[in-house]
Amino acid sequence: LSFPGVSSFMMLMDHIDFLEEKGTKILVVLFDADFKTNHHVLAALMNLCTLIENTSTMSVAIGTWDSTGGKGVDDVLLKGGKISYKLIDHTVMDGLNKLYLKLTGNDFVSVLSR
């Protein structure tokens, strides 16, 4: 599935049941590489991971790549770049939280917990 823009992650809610019915065990998320430097992209990624964790039985993996290969996954694939995958667990989420704090000076608060 592909959704336009990082803030449209809530559109996934319409598809979670379908994905689980089809036997999906791991949902791979491929946000632009600038999630490491853009706190808006990072927040959307963290919200999506929280959403999936709270509403489904699926695990989440994040796909990452060397940003010199391109900002978006389409650029990386066209250039034959390599994508690495990391399964999201509490250690990874803690690392994302620390990165968010570094970028913004604030702790991350999911829009799903407001």
N, CA, C and O atoms as a GROMACS GRO file, in nm:
protein
  456
    1LEU      N    1   0.084  -0.118   0.000
    1LEU     CA    2   0.000   0.000   0.000
    1LEU      C    3   0.088   0.123   0.000
    1LEU      O    4   0.198   0.122   0.056
    2SER      N    5   0.041   0.224  -0.061
    2SER     CA    6   0.114   0.350  -0.064
    2SER      C    7   0.017   0.462  -0.032
    2SER      O    8  -0.095   0.464  -0.081
    3PHE      N    9   0.063   0.556   0.051
    3PHE     CA   10  -0.020   0.670   0.088
    3PHE      C   11   0.056   0.798   0.060
    3PHE      O   12   0.177   0.804   0.082
    4PRO      N   13  -0.014   0.900   0.012
    4PRO     CA   14   0.053   1.027  -0.022
    4PRO      C   15   0.082   1.109   0.103
    4PRO      O   16  -0.010   1.144   0.177
    5GLY      N   17   0.207   1.140   0.125
    5GLY     CA   18   0.243   1.227   0.238
    5GLY      C   19   0.247   1.154   0.370
    5GLY      O   20   0.169   1.062   0.394
    6VAL      N   21   0.339   1.195   0.455
    6VAL     CA   22   0.358   1.125   0.582
    6VAL      C   23   0.243   1.143   0.680
    6VAL      O   24   0.222   1.058   0.766
    7SER      N   25   0.169   1.252   0.667
    7SER     CA   26   0.061   1.275   0.763
    7SER      C   27  -0.066   1.196   0.731
    7SER      O   28  -0.164   1.206   0.804
    8SER      N   29  -0.065   1.121   0.623
    8SER     CA   30  -0.184   1.044   0.585
    8SER      C   31  -0.182   0.902   0.642
    8SER      O   32  -0.254   0.815   0.594
    9PHE      N   33  -0.098   0.879   0.744
    9PHE     CA   34  -0.084   0.744   0.797
    9PHE      C   35  -0.215   0.688   0.852
    9PHE      O   36  -0.231   0.566   0.858
   10MET      N   37  -0.309   0.774   0.892
   10MET     CA   38  -0.436   0.725   0.945
   10MET      C   39  -0.519   0.652   0.838
   10MET      O   40  -0.610   0.576   0.871
   11MET      N   41  -0.487   0.675   0.710
   11MET     CA   42  -0.557   0.605   0.602
   11MET      C   43  -0.537   0.454   0.613
   11MET      O   44  -0.618   0.376   0.562
   12LEU      N   45  -0.431   0.413   0.679
   12LEU     CA   46  -0.403   0.271   0.696
   12LEU      C   47  -0.513   0.201   0.775
   12LEU      O   48  -0.535   0.081   0.756
   13MET      N   49  -0.581   0.273   0.862
   13MET     CA   50  -0.687   0.214   0.944
   13MET      C   51  -0.792   0.141   0.860
   13MET      O   52  -0.848   0.040   0.902
   14ASP      N   53  -0.817   0.193   0.740
   14ASP     CA   54  -0.915   0.130   0.652
   14ASP      C   55  -0.868  -0.004   0.597
   14ASP      O   56  -0.948  -0.078   0.539
   15HIS      N   57  -0.740  -0.036   0.615
   15HIS     CA   58  -0.683  -0.156   0.553
   15HIS      C   59  -0.628  -0.258   0.652
   15HIS      O   60  -0.589  -0.367   0.612
   16ILE      N   61  -0.624  -0.225   0.780
   16ILE     CA   62  -0.562  -0.316   0.878
   16ILE      C   63  -0.634  -0.450   0.881
   16ILE      O   64  -0.569  -0.554   0.877
   17ASP      N   65  -0.766  -0.449   0.888
   17ASP     CA   66  -0.841  -0.576   0.893
   17ASP      C   67  -0.813  -0.660   0.769
   17ASP      O   68  -0.793  -0.781   0.778
   18PHE      N   69  -0.813  -0.596   0.652
   18PHE     CA   70  -0.786  -0.668   0.527
   18PHE      C   71  -0.648  -0.732   0.531
   18PHE      O   72  -0.632  -0.849   0.496
   19LEU      N   73  -0.548  -0.657   0.573
   19LEU     CA   74  -0.411  -0.710   0.578
   19LEU      C   75  -0.400  -0.828   0.673
   19LEU      O   76  -0.334  -0.927   0.642
   20GLU      N   77  -0.465  -0.818   0.787
   20GLU     CA   78  -0.462  -0.929   0.883
   20GLU      C   79  -0.537  -1.051   0.830
   20GLU      O   80  -0.492  -1.164   0.848
   21GLU      N   81  -0.651  -1.029   0.764
   21GLU     CA   82  -0.727  -1.140   0.705
   21GLU      C   83  -0.645  -1.213   0.600
   21GLU      O   84  -0.660  -1.334   0.582
   22LYS      N   85  -0.558  -1.141   0.530
   22LYS     CA   86  -0.474  -1.201   0.427
   22LYS      C   87  -0.348  -1.265   0.485
   22LYS      O   88  -0.265  -1.320   0.412
   23GLY      N   89  -0.334  -1.257   0.617
   23GLY     CA   90  -0.220  -1.324   0.682
   23GLY      C   91  -0.095  -1.240   0.697
   23GLY      O   92   0.012  -1.294   0.725
   24THR      N   93  -0.106  -1.111   0.679
   24THR     CA   94   0.010  -1.023   0.693
   24THR      C   95   0.061  -1.030   0.837
   24THR      O   96  -0.015  -1.007   0.931
   25LYS      N   97   0.187  -1.060   0.854
   25LYS     CA   98   0.249  -1.069   0.987
   25LYS      C   99   0.336  -0.948   1.018
   25LYS      O  100   0.344  -0.903   1.132
   26ILE      N  101   0.401  -0.896   0.913
   26ILE     CA  102   0.492  -0.782   0.931
   26ILE      C  103   0.456  -0.676   0.829
   26ILE      O  104   0.447  -0.703   0.709
   27LEU      N  105   0.435  -0.555   0.876
   27LEU     CA  106   0.410  -0.441   0.789
   27LEU      C  107   0.541  -0.363   0.778
   27LEU      O  108   0.594  -0.314   0.879
   28VAL      N  109   0.593  -0.350   0.658
   28VAL     CA  110   0.718  -0.278   0.635
   28VAL      C  111   0.684  -0.134   0.599
   28VAL      O  112   0.607  -0.108   0.506
   29VAL      N  113   0.742  -0.041   0.672
   29VAL     CA  114   0.716   0.102   0.655
   29VAL      C  115   0.840   0.165   0.590
   29VAL      O  116   0.952   0.148   0.638
   30LEU      N  117   0.816   0.237   0.482
   30LEU     CA  118   0.925   0.302   0.409
   30LEU      C  119   0.896   0.451   0.397
   30LEU      O  120   0.839   0.497   0.298
   31PHE      N  121   0.935   0.525   0.498
   31PHE     CA  122   0.921   0.671   0.494
   31PHE      C  123   1.045   0.728   0.428
   31PHE      O  124   1.148   0.660   0.418
   32ASP      N  125   1.038   0.853   0.382
   32ASP     CA  126   1.156   0.916   0.324
   32ASP      C  127   1.272   0.916   0.423
   32ASP      O  128   1.251   0.917   0.545
   33ALA      N  129   1.393   0.915   0.370
   33ALA     CA  130   1.513   0.907   0.453
   33ALA      C  131   1.529   1.026   0.547
   33ALA      O  132   1.604   1.019   0.644
   34ASP      N  133   1.459   1.136   0.519
   34ASP     CA  134   1.476   1.253   0.605
   34ASP      C  135   1.404   1.242   0.739
   34ASP      O  136   1.399   1.339   0.815
   35PHE      N  137   1.346   1.124   0.770
   35PHE     CA  138   1.289   1.108   0.904
   35PHE      C  139   1.397   1.124   1.010
   35PHE      O  140   1.366   1.151   1.127
   36LYS      N  141   1.523   1.108   0.971
   36LYS     CA  142   1.634   1.124   1.066
   36LYS      C  143   1.666   1.270   1.093
   36LYS      O  144   1.737   1.301   1.190
   37THR      N  145   1.616   1.362   1.010
   37THR     CA  146   1.647   1.504   1.027
   37THR      C  147   1.524   1.594   1.031
   37THR      O  148   1.534   1.711   1.067
   38ASN      N  149   1.408   1.540   0.994
   38ASN     CA  150   1.285   1.618   0.988
   38ASN      C  151   1.189   1.564   1.094
   38ASN      O  152   1.137   1.453   1.081
   39HIS      N  153   1.166   1.642   1.199
   39HIS     CA  154   1.086   1.592   1.311
   39HIS      C  155   0.939   1.567   1.271
   39HIS      O  156   0.872   1.487   1.337
   40HIS      N  157   0.889   1.632   1.168
   40HIS     CA  158   0.753   1.606   1.123
   40HIS      C  159   0.741   1.465   1.063
   40HIS      O  160   0.645   1.393   1.090
   41VAL      N  161   0.839   1.428   0.984
   41VAL     CA  162   0.842   1.294   0.925
   41VAL      C  163   0.863   1.190   1.034
   41VAL      O  164   0.797   1.086   1.034
   42LEU      N  165   0.953   1.218   1.126
   42LEU     CA  166   0.979   1.127   1.237
   42LEU      C  167   0.853   1.106   1.322
   42LEU      O  168   0.822   0.993   1.359
   43ALA      N  169   0.781   1.213   1.352
   43ALA     CA  170   0.658   1.203   1.431
   43ALA      C  171   0.554   1.118   1.359
   43ALA      O  172   0.486   1.038   1.423
   44ALA      N  173   0.541   1.134   1.229
   44ALA     CA  174   0.445   1.054   1.152
   44ALA      C  175   0.484   0.906   1.157
   44ALA      O  176   0.398   0.819   1.170
   45LEU      N  177   0.612   0.878   1.145
   45LEU     CA  178   0.662   0.741   1.152
   45LEU      C  179   0.630   0.681   1.290
   45LEU      O  180   0.582   0.568   1.299
   46MET      N  181   0.658   0.756   1.395
   46MET     CA  182   0.633   0.706   1.530
   46MET      C  183   0.483   0.688   1.556
   46MET      O  184   0.442   0.592   1.622
   47ASN      N  185   0.402   0.779   1.505
   47ASN     CA  186   0.257   0.765   1.519
   47ASN      C  187   0.207   0.639   1.447
   47ASN      O  188   0.123   0.567   1.499
   48LEU      N  189   0.260   0.615   1.328
   48LEU     CA  190   0.219   0.497   1.253
   48LEU      C  191   0.256   0.369   1.328
   48LEU      O  192   0.176   0.276   1.338
   49CYS      N  193   0.377   0.363   1.381
   49CYS     CA  194   0.420   0.246   1.458
   49CYS      C  195   0.330   0.225   1.580
   49CYS      O  196   0.292   0.112   1.611
   50THR      N  197   0.296   0.334   1.647
   50THR     CA  198   0.207   0.327   1.764
   50THR      C  199   0.068   0.280   1.723
   50THR      O  200   0.008   0.197   1.791
   51LEU      N  201   0.018   0.332   1.613
   51LEU     CA  202  -0.114   0.293   1.563
   51LEU      C  203  -0.120   0.143   1.536
   51LEU      O  204  -0.214   0.076   1.578
   52ILE      N  205  -0.022   0.092   1.467
   52ILE     CA  206  -0.022  -0.051   1.432
   52ILE      C  207  -0.009  -0.136   1.558
   52ILE      O  208  -0.077  -0.237   1.572
   53GLU      N  209   0.078  -0.094   1.648
   53GLU     CA  210   0.097  -0.169   1.773
   53GLU      C  211  -0.033  -0.173   1.854
   53GLU      O  212  -0.065  -0.275   1.915
   54ASN      N  213  -0.107  -0.063   1.855
   54ASN     CA  214  -0.228  -0.053   1.937
   54ASN      C  215  -0.352  -0.114   1.873
   54ASN      O  216  -0.450  -0.140   1.943
   55THR      N  217  -0.352  -0.136   1.742
   55THR     CA  218  -0.476  -0.177   1.676
   55THR      C  219  -0.466  -0.308   1.599
   55THR      O  220  -0.564  -0.350   1.537
   56SER      N  221  -0.352  -0.373   1.600
   56SER     CA  222  -0.340  -0.495   1.520
   56SER      C  223  -0.246  -0.595   1.586
   56SER      O  224  -0.183  -0.567   1.688
   57THR      N  225  -0.239  -0.711   1.524
   57THR     CA  226  -0.147  -0.815   1.570
   57THR      C  227  -0.018  -0.816   1.486
   57THR      O  228   0.072  -0.896   1.511
   58MET      N  229  -0.011  -0.727   1.387
   58MET     CA  230   0.106  -0.724   1.299
   58MET      C  231   0.225  -0.660   1.369
   58MET      O  232   0.210  -0.572   1.454
   59SER      N  233   0.342  -0.705   1.331
   59SER     CA  234   0.465  -0.639   1.372
   59SER      C  235   0.498  -0.533   1.268
   59SER      O  236   0.444  -0.535   1.157
   60VAL      N  237   0.586  -0.441   1.304
   60VAL     CA  238   0.627  -0.334   1.212
   60VAL      C  239   0.777  -0.339   1.193
   60VAL      O  240   0.852  -0.357   1.289
   61ALA      N  241   0.820  -0.322   1.070
   61ALA     CA  242   0.962  -0.307   1.038
   61ALA      C  243   0.979  -0.175   0.964
   61ALA      O  244   0.893  -0.136   0.885
   62ILE      N  245   1.090  -0.109   0.990
   62ILE     CA  246   1.123   0.015   0.920
   62ILE      C  247   1.230  -0.016   0.816
   62ILE      O  248   1.331  -0.081   0.845
   63GLY      N  249   1.207   0.031   0.695
   63GLY     CA  250   1.308   0.019   0.591
   63GLY      C  251   1.391   0.147   0.587
   63GLY      O  252   1.336   0.257   0.586
   64THR      N  253   1.522   0.131   0.585
   64THR     CA  254   1.612   0.247   0.578
   64THR      C  255   1.717   0.222   0.472
   64THR      O  256   1.741   0.109   0.430
   65TRP      N  257   1.781   0.331   0.429
   65TRP     CA  258   1.885   0.324   0.328
   65TRP      C  259   1.977   0.443   0.344
   65TRP      O  260   1.946   0.540   0.413
   66ASP      N  261   2.090   0.433   0.279
   66ASP     CA  262   2.186   0.543   0.277
   66ASP      C  263   2.123   0.657   0.199
   66ASP      O  264   2.089   0.641   0.081
   67SER      N  265   2.108   0.772   0.263
   67SER     CA  266   2.037   0.885   0.200
   67SER      C  267   2.109   0.940   0.076
   67SER      O  268   2.049   1.016   0.000
   68THR      N  269   2.234   0.902   0.056
   68THR     CA  270   2.301   0.946  -0.067
   68THR      C  271   2.239   0.876  -0.189
   68THR      O  272   2.255   0.921  -0.303
   69GLY      N  273   2.168   0.764  -0.164
   69GLY     CA  274   2.101   0.693  -0.272
   69GLY      C  275   1.969   0.755  -0.312
   69GLY      O  276   1.908   0.716  -0.412
   70GLY      N  277   1.924   0.852  -0.233
   70GLY     CA  278   1.799   0.920  -0.262
   70GLY      C  279   1.717   0.942  -0.136
   70GLY      O  280   1.733   0.871  -0.037
   71LYS      N  281   1.629   1.039  -0.142
   71LYS     CA  282   1.544   1.071  -0.027
   71LYS      C  283   1.430   0.969  -0.014
   71LYS      O  284   1.400   0.923   0.096
   72GLY      N  285   1.367   0.935  -0.125
   72GLY     CA  286   1.254   0.843  -0.124
   72GLY      C  287   1.292   0.705  -0.172
   72GLY      O  288   1.392   0.686  -0.241
   73VAL      N  289   1.209   0.607  -0.133
   73VAL     CA  290   1.237   0.469  -0.171
   73VAL      C  291   1.236   0.452  -0.323
   73VAL      O  292   1.307   0.367  -0.376
   74ASP      N  293   1.156   0.532  -0.392
   74ASP     CA  294   1.152   0.521  -0.538
   74ASP      C  295   1.288   0.556  -0.598
   74ASP      O  296   1.333   0.490  -0.692
   75ASP      N  297   1.353   0.659  -0.543
   75ASP     CA  298   1.487   0.696  -0.591
   75ASP      C  299   1.587   0.583  -0.567
   75ASP      O  300   1.668   0.551  -0.654
   76VAL      N  301   1.580   0.524  -0.450
   76VAL     CA  302   1.672   0.416  -0.412
   76VAL      C  303   1.654   0.296  -0.504
   76VAL      O  304   1.751   0.239  -0.554
   77LEU      N  305   1.530   0.258  -0.526
   77LEU     CA  306   1.503   0.141  -0.611
   77LEU      C  307   1.547   0.165  -0.755
   77LEU      O  308   1.602   0.076  -0.819
   78LEU      N  309   1.523   0.287  -0.807
   78LEU     CA  310   1.565   0.318  -0.944
   78LEU      C  311   1.717   0.315  -0.960
   78LEU      O  312   1.768   0.282  -1.066
   79LYS      N  313   1.788   0.349  -0.852
   79LYS     CA  314   1.934   0.349  -0.857
   79LYS      C  315   1.994   0.216  -0.816
   79LYS      O  316   2.117   0.201  -0.812
   80GLY      N  317   1.910   0.118  -0.784
   80GLY     CA  318   1.960  -0.014  -0.745
   80GLY      C  319   2.018  -0.016  -0.604
   80GLY      O  320   2.100  -0.102  -0.572
   81GLY      N  321   1.977   0.078  -0.521
   81GLY     CA  322   2.028   0.085  -0.385
   81GLY      C  323   1.976  -0.026  -0.296
   81GLY      O  324   1.882  -0.097  -0.331
   82LYS      N  325   2.039  -0.040  -0.180
   82LYS     CA  326   2.004  -0.146  -0.086
   82LYS      C  327   1.919  -0.089   0.027
   82LYS      O  328   1.951   0.016   0.083
   83ILE      N  329   1.812  -0.159   0.060
   83ILE     CA  330   1.726  -0.121   0.171
   83ILE      C  331   1.748  -0.220   0.285
   83ILE      O  332   1.747  -0.342   0.263
   84SER      N  333   1.769  -0.168   0.405
   84SER     CA  334   1.784  -0.252   0.525
   84SER      C  335   1.656  -0.242   0.605
   84SER      O  336   1.587  -0.140   0.603
   85TYR      N  337   1.624  -0.348   0.677
   85TYR     CA  338   1.500  -0.353   0.754
   85TYR      C  339   1.530  -0.380   0.900
   85TYR      O  340   1.616  -0.462   0.934
   86LYS      N  341   1.458  -0.309   0.986
   86LYS     CA  342   1.474  -0.329   1.129
   86LYS      C  343   1.337  -0.344   1.191
   86LYS      O  344   1.251  -0.258   1.176
   87LEU      N  345   1.316  -0.456   1.261
   87LEU     CA  346   1.190  -0.481   1.328
   87LEU      C  347   1.176  -0.385   1.446
   87LEU      O  348   1.269  -0.369   1.525
   88ILE      N  349   1.060  -0.323   1.458
   88ILE     CA  350   1.037  -0.226   1.564
   88ILE      C  351   1.011  -0.300   1.695
   88ILE      O  352   0.926  -0.389   1.703
   89ASP      N  353   1.087  -0.263   1.796
   89ASP     CA  354   1.063  -0.312   1.931
   89ASP      C  355   1.084  -0.193   2.025
   89ASP      O  356   1.104  -0.081   1.979
   90HIS      N  357   1.080  -0.218   2.154
   90HIS     CA  358   1.092  -0.106   2.249
   90HIS      C  359   1.228  -0.037   2.240
   90HIS      O  360   1.237   0.084   2.260
   91THR      N  361   1.332  -0.111   2.209
   91THR     CA  362   1.465  -0.051   2.194
   91THR      C  363   1.469   0.046   2.076
   91THR      O  364   1.523   0.156   2.086
   92VAL      N  365   1.411   0.004   1.965
   92VAL     CA  366   1.407   0.091   1.846
   92VAL      C  367   1.321   0.213   1.874
   92VAL      O  368   1.360   0.325   1.839
   93MET      N  369   1.205   0.195   1.937
   93MET     CA  370   1.118   0.309   1.969
   93MET      C  371   1.188   0.405   2.065
   93MET      O  372   1.173   0.526   2.052
   94ASP      N  373   1.263   0.351   2.160
   94ASP     CA  374   1.340   0.438   2.250
   94ASP      C  375   1.441   0.521   2.173
   94ASP      O  376   1.459   0.640   2.200
   95GLY      N  377   1.506   0.458   2.074
   95GLY     CA  378   1.600   0.531   1.990
   95GLY      C  379   1.532   0.640   1.909
   95GLY      O  380   1.586   0.750   1.894
   96LEU      N  381   1.414   0.612   1.856
   96LEU     CA  382   1.338   0.713   1.782
   96LEU      C  383   1.295   0.826   1.875
   96LEU      O  384   1.296   0.943   1.836
   97ASN      N  385   1.256   0.791   1.997
   97ASN     CA  386   1.220   0.894   2.095
   97ASN      C  387   1.338   0.986   2.125
   97ASN      O  388   1.321   1.108   2.134
   98LYS      N  389   1.455   0.928   2.141
   98LYS     CA  390   1.576   1.008   2.168
   98LYS      C  391   1.607   1.099   2.050
   98LYS      O  392   1.646   1.215   2.068
   99LEU      N  393   1.590   1.048   1.929
   99LEU     CA  394   1.614   1.130   1.810
   99LEU      C  395   1.513   1.244   1.805
   99LEU      O  396   1.551   1.357   1.773
  100TYR      N  397   1.387   1.217   1.836
  100TYR     CA  398   1.285   1.323   1.837
  100TYR      C  399   1.321   1.431   1.939
  100TYR      O  400   1.309   1.550   1.911
  101LEU      N  401   1.364   1.388   2.056
  101LEU     CA  402   1.405   1.483   2.161
  101LEU      C  403   1.522   1.568   2.113
  101LEU      O  404   1.526   1.689   2.136
  102LYS      N  405   1.618   1.505   2.046
  102LYS     CA  406   1.733   1.578   1.993
  102LYS      C  407   1.691   1.681   1.888
  102LYS      O  408   1.743   1.792   1.886
  103LEU      N  409   1.596   1.644   1.800
  103LEU     CA  410   1.554   1.734   1.693
  103LEU      C  411   1.466   1.848   1.741
  103LEU      O  412   1.470   1.958   1.686
  104THR      N  413   1.386   1.823   1.846
  104THR     CA  414   1.285   1.921   1.886
  104THR      C  415   1.306   1.981   2.024
  104THR      O  416   1.253   2.089   2.053
  105GLY      N  417   1.381   1.913   2.109
  105GLY     CA  418   1.394   1.956   2.247
  105GLY      C  419   1.275   1.913   2.332
  105GLY      O  420   1.266   1.951   2.449
  106ASN      N  421   1.183   1.835   2.274
  106ASN     CA  422   1.063   1.790   2.345
  106ASN      C  423   1.050   1.639   2.337
  106ASN      O  424   1.100   1.576   2.244
  107ASP      N  425   0.982   1.581   2.436
  107ASP     CA  426   0.949   1.440   2.430
  107ASP      C  427   0.838   1.420   2.327
  107ASP      O  428   0.755   1.508   2.307
  108PHE      N  429   0.840   1.304   2.263
  108PHE     CA  430   0.735   1.273   2.165
  108PHE      C  431   0.606   1.234   2.238
  108PHE      O  432   0.608   1.156   2.334
  109VAL      N  433   0.495   1.291   2.192
  109VAL     CA  434   0.363   1.254   2.240
  109VAL      C  435   0.280   1.217   2.118
  109VAL      O  436   0.256   1.300   2.031
  110SER      N  437   0.238   1.093   2.112
  110SER     CA  438   0.162   1.046   1.997
  110SER      C  439   0.028   1.116   1.988
  110SER      O  440  -0.038   1.141   2.089
  111VAL      N  441  -0.013   1.148   1.866
  111VAL     CA  442  -0.146   1.206   1.846
  111VAL      C  443  -0.254   1.106   1.885
  111VAL      O  444  -0.369   1.144   1.907
  112LEU      N  445  -0.217   0.980   1.894
  112LEU     CA  446  -0.312   0.876   1.928
  112LEU      C  447  -0.340   0.871   2.078
  112LEU      O  448  -0.436   0.807   2.121
  113SER      N  449  -0.257   0.937   2.157
  113SER     CA  450  -0.277   0.936   2.302
  113SER      C  451  -0.337   1.064   2.353
  113SER      O  452  -0.352   1.083   2.474
  114ARG      N  453  -0.372   1.154   2.262
  114ARG     CA  454  -0.430   1.282   2.305
  114ARG      C  455  -0.578   1.272   2.321
  114ARG      O  456  -0.644   1.370   2.356
   0.00000   0.00000   0.00000
